[in-house]
């Protein structure tokens, strides 16, 4: 699919339903509770990719596992609709 332009911006809680839709159409196992929790927690950042509507997102934050070194981060969720 050829896109004229794509915007990437920080997602907010108001974008939760769009992120849930993208996760669902991308075949993700992410659940609504995960997505909404991430959007509310400090230190976790979600970025939304959109053209005429949102089609993908990535969520990053501190790792939940103590095996990671201090100061590192983790990709918590990554979803892109298949046609993109």
HUHU-V68934 format. One record per helix or strand. SS is the DSSP state (A for helix, B for strand). FROM is the first residue (numbers start at 1). LEN is the number of residues. Records with the same first field share a line. If there is no record, write none. Layout:
# HUHU-V68934
SS: FROM-LEN ; FROM-LEN
This chain:
# HUHU-V68934
B: 7-4 ; 45-6 ; 54-9 ; 73-8
A: 13-13 ; 32-9
